[in-house]
Amino acid sequence: MGSALVVVGAGVIGCAVAAAASDLFDKVVLLDARPETGLAASWAAIGGITPQSDDFCRGPLRQFAEASRGMYPQWLAGLEAGSGIAVPFLDSGLLQVALDPSEQQRVQEQLVPQWVEQGFRVEQLDARTTAHAEPLLSPAVLSAVRLPSEGALEPRVLMSALREVLRRDPRIEVVARARVQAVTPGAQGVEVLLEGGDVVRGDRCVVAAGAWSPELVPTRPGGQFPVRGQAAELVVPGGGGYPLRHHVYCKVAVDDTTVSSYVVPRHDGRVVVGVTYDQGRWDEEPEDHATERLLAALQLVVPASRDWRLTGSWAGIRPGTADGYPLVGNADADGRVVMATGHFGVGITLAPITAALVRSILSGAALTAGQADALRVMDPRRFL
Ligand SMILES: Cc1cc2nc3c(=O)[nH]c(=O)nc-3n(C[C@H](O)[C@H](O)[C@H](O)COP(=O)(O)OP(=O)(O)OC[C@H]3O[C@@H](n4cnc5c(N)ncnc54)[C@H](O)[C@@H]3O)c2cc1C
């Protein structure tokens, strides 16, 4: 019997890990409880590649996130070569806009100085240049900053490409409808117990079960928790191509509530808008009142969206952690169980670099100084 890796969870992280590590083993078994790969948070994600605007990126993993963004063009090219599926990538940058003086002040006095200090590129746009850069934005926009390094893609297309790469790899077996109940490391390897009693054995196991990972590798209470997020999709009548030139983020007040309006155009005339942060909630059913609030916020940012047709809304569960950082690294003393989870709102952004890092851990390759630093921050044992 040859060497075997078991990966639990076929979201963007588990699929990316399986694809990156398959040449290290004779066999890789990727298990997921759902009927198909990529149907949980990775299906619900909006698809911003945000190594700068996310709060996370102003902390110790800043360079890790930036490096992941840097890997994206090559990673997508590799996925296309291995799947025949191109993932359109919008690389014109994020526009963070302000519609009222207090938000303008927050962006200018809090965010911009931090970004500049950390060496990020920031372009300042006044009302006139913002209107020129993104004509569909409201005339009420006071100013914007453009973050040129931020990109966007459609996670469901990314997951299709990953699915096809896995399907074409003779070493990888994807087993859907396989709910894992326990992961037990031992001297000889790891036993992975499935609901129904079957056992899958491997030399190593990567737990990438997103928000559900603590069911398999328990962490201290409050260490990991679900953060539900809701989003909606609209179609621009007669639209082909990207309906907006940038993805756009704005905090706006709707009925005295501050809404984070994140607007991401798709390559074929669709627009996705989010997003909510509902900590502690597990339900994946979208709620009408949340959709209405997202649409009301969108209309404040992009008034023309009144004429866009709503085609769907959904919710997904982000894997949140107490300190906001993922859990990546060995979970047991022998390194039989490796965790790759807790990516909260940046799992799509961090997928390529997480997969590369887990591959390095599994191969035993010497880590770069940057990898070692990142692993110290993400060490799962801080919560075990
Ligand atoms: C509305 C929304 C918008 C978002 N927008 C962005 C964005 O713009 N940019 C960004 O970078 N990130 C975004 N995210 C975050 C991103 O979606 C997540 O960080 C990422 O998808 C996590 O990937 P994952 O593979 O860890 O988890 P998941 O995609 O949730 O995959 C986990 C998998 O594990 C499986 N599983 C769970 N338990 C078991 C078990 N016991 N046995 C077998 N299988 C199991 C599940 O079925 C699932 O398929 C967003 C999230 C949401 C909800």
The ligand as a Gaussian input file, in Angstrom:
#p B3LYP/6-31G(d) Opt

LIG

0 1
 C      -21.517000      35.973000       1.953000
 C      -20.053000      35.686000       1.976000
 C      -19.180000      36.488000       1.251000
 C      -17.811000      36.230000       1.256000
 N      -17.010000      36.988000       0.465000
 C      -15.673000      36.729000       0.406000
 C      -14.831000      37.500000      -0.436000
 O      -15.294000      38.426000      -1.115000
 N      -13.499000      37.217000      -0.446000
 C      -12.954000      36.203000       0.306000
 O      -11.732000      36.003000       0.266000
 N      -13.746000      35.446000       1.110000
 C      -15.080000      35.695000       1.183000
 N      -15.890000      34.954000       2.005000
 C      -15.263000      33.979000       2.916000
 C      -15.002000      32.656000       2.213000
 O      -16.196000      32.213000       1.624000
 C      -14.524000      31.617000       3.234000
 O      -13.429000      32.113000       3.996000
 C      -14.053000      30.353000       2.502000
 O      -15.010000      29.942000       1.564000
 C      -13.776000      29.241000       3.488000
 O      -13.451000      28.105000       2.725000
 P      -13.373000      26.678000       3.404000
 O      -12.955000      25.733000       2.341000
 O      -12.566000      26.759000       4.654000
 O      -14.879000      26.382000       3.905000
 P      -16.175000      25.919000       3.123000
 O      -16.246000      26.463000       1.757000
 O      -17.314000      26.178000       4.049000
 O      -15.950000      24.358000       2.961000
 C      -15.969000      23.486000       4.057000
 C      -16.424000      22.137000       3.542000
 O      -16.318000      21.172000       4.585000
 C      -17.403000      20.287000       4.484000
 N      -17.618000      19.652000       5.780000
 C      -17.927000      20.259000       6.942000
 N      -18.016000      19.347000       7.936000
 C      -17.741000      18.147000       7.363000
 C      -17.684000      16.818000       7.859000
 N      -17.891000      16.532000       9.159000
 N      -17.395000      15.814000       7.006000
 C      -17.172000      16.073000       5.681000
 N      -17.216000      17.321000       5.163000
 C      -17.494000      18.344000       5.994000
 C      -18.562000      21.182000       4.054000
 O      -19.587000      20.406000       3.446000
 C      -17.882000      22.144000       3.098000
 O      -17.973000      21.711000       1.761000
 C      -17.273000      35.165000       2.027000
 C      -18.144000      34.365000       2.755000
 C      -19.516000      34.607000       2.738000
 C      -20.430000      33.702000       3.517000

